Amino acid sequence: MNRLGPTLLKPRKAPKQTRSAATIEAIHTATIQVLLAEGVARLTTTRVAERAGVSIGTMYQYYPHKQALLFAIVEQQLETVTAFMLAAADRLRGRHVGDVAEGLATAWLDVKTSDSQAFRAIYSIAAEFDLAEGMGRALKHMAEVMSQLLAAAPDANFEDCDAVAFMLASMIGGSVRTVMDAAASEENLMRLRRELPLACRAYVTAVR
């Protein structure tokens, strides 16, 4: 099945006022609630509008169809995670490389497990869309930030800081995605929170 690309899924308009932004937030919150309660197959724009307390006309002002709404939810998740990680990077600037690696892994786990059910629901719909461009952009941005963080560490001594940052971002993102997709029990999430920061510290220490 061909996946829908971003150009076909953009909202009809963007919120420009506080009231409009609140409406969008209510719609997005309601979408997650319907996803969790009924699954993607039973999610409709009508159900979401009812849950959000808005008219179907208001819904269609922003999202012409279900796919556009779901795509907006996926993009919002990506933006939320990116903003959270950039804030974490600011707090870690100037720390030793091991602390940077552990801190980044912990921050990623924090944002991804802040509402693990919602994130898992979003993962389930992400495969319906062509996210290569957006995901590639986010990975490149995060790898650049991580490279700068590692290079600024007082004990930094890397032959190729960009390569280390790329690998670190891949380790963190891939490990969390694998567990949340296939085995997101409380026990496994606790194991991941305990072991992933240690693995990231060991990696940057070994290649330093």
C-alpha positions as CSV (number, residue, x, y, z in Angstrom):
1,M,0.0,0.0,0.0
2,N,1.3,3.5,-0.9
3,R,1.8,5.7,2.1
4,L,0.5,9.3,2.0
5,G,3.1,12.0,1.7
6,P,3.2,15.2,3.8
7,T,2.1,17.5,0.9
8,L,-1.3,15.7,0.8
9,L,-1.8,15.9,4.5
10,K,-1.2,19.5,5.5
11,P,-4.0,21.1,7.5
12,R,-6.3,23.6,5.7
13,K,-5.1,26.4,8.0
14,A,-2.9,27.1,11.0
15,P,-4.2,28.6,14.2
16,K,-3.4,32.3,14.5
17,Q,-5.2,33.3,17.7
18,T,-5.2,31.9,21.3
19,R,-8.7,30.6,20.9
20,S,-7.8,28.7,17.7
21,A,-4.7,27.2,19.3
22,A,-6.8,26.0,22.2
23,T,-9.2,24.4,19.7
24,I,-6.4,22.6,18.0
25,E,-5.1,21.4,21.4
26,A,-8.5,20.1,22.3
27,I,-8.8,18.3,19.0
28,H,-5.4,16.7,19.3
29,T,-6.1,15.6,22.9
30,A,-9.4,14.1,21.8
31,T,-7.7,12.3,19.0
32,I,-5.3,10.5,21.4
33,Q,-8.2,9.7,23.7
34,V,-10.2,8.1,20.9
35,L,-7.2,6.2,19.6
36,L,-6.6,4.7,23.1
37,A,-10.2,3.9,23.7
38,E,-11.3,2.6,20.3
39,G,-8.2,2.1,18.1
40,V,-7.4,3.7,14.7
41,A,-9.9,1.6,12.8
42,R,-12.8,3.1,14.7
43,L,-11.5,6.6,14.9
44,T,-13.4,9.1,12.8
45,T,-13.4,12.9,12.6
46,T,-17.0,12.9,14.0
47,R,-16.0,10.9,17.1
48,V,-13.0,13.2,17.6
49,A,-15.1,16.4,17.2
50,E,-17.7,15.1,19.7
51,R,-14.9,14.2,22.3
52,A,-13.2,17.6,21.7
53,G,-16.5,19.5,22.1
54,V,-16.3,21.2,18.7
55,S,-18.5,21.0,15.7
56,I,-17.6,18.9,12.7
57,G,-17.5,22.1,10.7
58,T,-14.8,23.5,13.0
59,M,-12.9,20.2,12.6
60,Y,-13.0,20.5,8.8
61,Q,-11.7,24.1,9.0
62,Y,-8.4,22.6,10.0
63,Y,-8.4,18.9,8.9
64,P,-10.1,17.9,5.7
65,H,-10.0,14.2,6.5
66,K,-9.0,11.6,9.1
67,Q,-5.5,11.1,7.5
68,A,-4.7,14.8,7.8
69,L,-5.7,14.7,11.5
70,L,-3.6,11.7,12.3
71,F,-0.6,13.1,10.4
72,A,-0.8,16.2,12.5
73,I,-0.7,14.1,15.7
74,V,2.4,12.3,14.5
75,E,4.1,15.6,13.5
76,Q,3.2,17.1,16.9
77,Q,4.8,14.2,18.7
78,L,8.0,14.7,16.7
79,E,8.0,18.4,17.5
80,T,7.4,17.7,21.2
81,V,10.2,15.2,21.4
82,T,12.6,17.5,19.6
83,A,11.9,20.5,21.8
84,F,12.3,18.4,25.0
85,M,15.7,17.0,23.8
86,L,16.9,20.5,22.8
87,A,16.1,21.7,26.3
88,A,17.9,18.7,27.8
89,A,20.9,19.4,25.6
90,D,21.1,23.0,27.0
91,R,21.2,21.6,30.5
92,L,24.0,19.1,29.6
93,R,26.3,21.6,27.9
94,G,29.8,21.6,29.4
95,R,29.4,18.3,31.2
96,H,31.8,15.3,30.7
97,V,31.1,13.0,27.8
98,G,29.8,10.1,29.9
99,D,27.4,12.4,31.7
100,V,26.2,13.9,28.4
101,A,25.5,10.4,27.0
102,E,23.7,9.3,30.1
103,G,21.7,12.5,30.3
104,L,20.6,12.3,26.7
105,A,19.4,8.7,27.1
106,T,17.6,9.6,30.3
107,A,15.9,12.6,28.7
108,W,14.7,10.6,25.7
109,L,13.3,8.0,28.0
110,D,11.6,10.7,30.1
111,V,9.8,12.2,27.1
112,K,8.9,8.9,25.5
113,T,7.5,7.4,28.8
114,S,5.8,10.5,30.0
115,D,2.6,9.0,28.5
116,S,3.8,5.7,27.1
117,Q,0.3,4.6,26.0
118,A,-0.2,7.7,23.9
119,F,3.2,7.3,22.3
120,R,2.5,3.7,21.5
121,A,-0.8,4.7,19.9
122,I,1.0,7.2,17.8
123,Y,3.7,4.7,16.8
124,S,0.9,2.5,15.5
125,I,-0.4,5.1,13.1
126,A,3.0,6.5,12.0
127,A,3.6,3.6,9.6
128,E,0.7,4.8,7.5
129,F,2.6,7.9,6.4
130,D,5.8,8.8,4.5
131,L,7.8,10.3,7.3
132,A,11.2,9.9,5.8
133,E,11.7,13.6,5.2
134,G,10.6,14.8,8.7
135,M,12.3,12.0,10.5
136,G,15.5,12.5,8.6
137,R,15.4,16.2,9.4
138,A,14.9,15.6,13.1
139,L,17.6,13.0,13.2
140,K,20.1,15.3,11.5
141,H,19.2,18.1,13.9
142,M,19.6,16.0,17.0
143,A,22.8,14.5,15.8
144,E,24.2,18.0,15.1
145,V,23.2,19.1,18.6
146,M,24.7,15.9,20.2
147,S,27.9,16.4,18.2
148,Q,28.3,20.0,19.5
149,L,27.6,18.8,23.1
150,L,30.2,16.0,22.9
151,A,32.8,18.3,21.3
152,A,32.2,20.9,24.1
153,A,32.8,18.3,26.9
154,P,36.0,19.0,28.9
155,D,37.2,15.5,28.4
156,A,36.3,15.2,24.7
157,N,38.8,13.5,22.4
158,F,36.9,12.0,19.5
159,E,38.4,11.2,16.1
160,D,35.0,11.8,14.4
161,C,32.5,13.6,16.7
162,D,29.8,13.6,14.1
163,A,30.0,9.8,13.7
164,V,29.8,9.3,17.4
165,A,26.8,11.6,17.8
166,F,25.0,9.8,14.9
167,M,25.6,6.4,16.5
168,L,24.5,7.7,19.9
169,A,21.3,9.1,18.5
170,S,20.6,5.8,16.7
171,M,21.3,3.8,19.8
172,I,18.9,5.8,22.0
173,G,16.1,6.2,19.4
174,G,16.3,2.6,18.2
175,S,16.4,1.0,21.6
176,V,13.4,2.9,22.9
177,R,11.4,2.4,19.8
178,T,12.1,-1.4,19.8
179,V,10.9,-1.8,23.4
180,M,7.9,0.4,23.1
181,D,6.8,-1.2,19.9
182,A,7.2,-4.9,20.9
183,A,7.7,-5.3,24.7
184,A,6.6,-2.2,26.6
185,S,5.9,-3.9,29.9
186,E,6.7,-2.0,33.1
187,E,9.5,-4.4,33.8
188,N,11.1,-3.9,30.4
189,L,10.8,-0.1,30.6
190,M,12.5,-0.2,34.0
191,R,15.3,-2.3,32.6
192,L,15.7,0.1,29.7
193,R,15.8,3.1,32.0
194,R,18.5,1.3,34.1
195,E,20.6,-0.1,31.3
196,L,20.4,2.3,28.3
197,P,22.2,5.2,30.0
198,L,25.0,2.8,31.0
199,A,25.3,1.5,27.5
200,C,25.5,5.0,26.1
201,R,28.1,6.0,28.6
202,A,30.2,2.9,27.9
203,Y,30.0,3.6,24.1
204,V,31.2,7.2,24.3
205,T,33.9,6.2,26.8
206,A,35.2,3.4,24.5
207,V,35.5,5.6,21.4
208,R,36.8,8.7,23.2
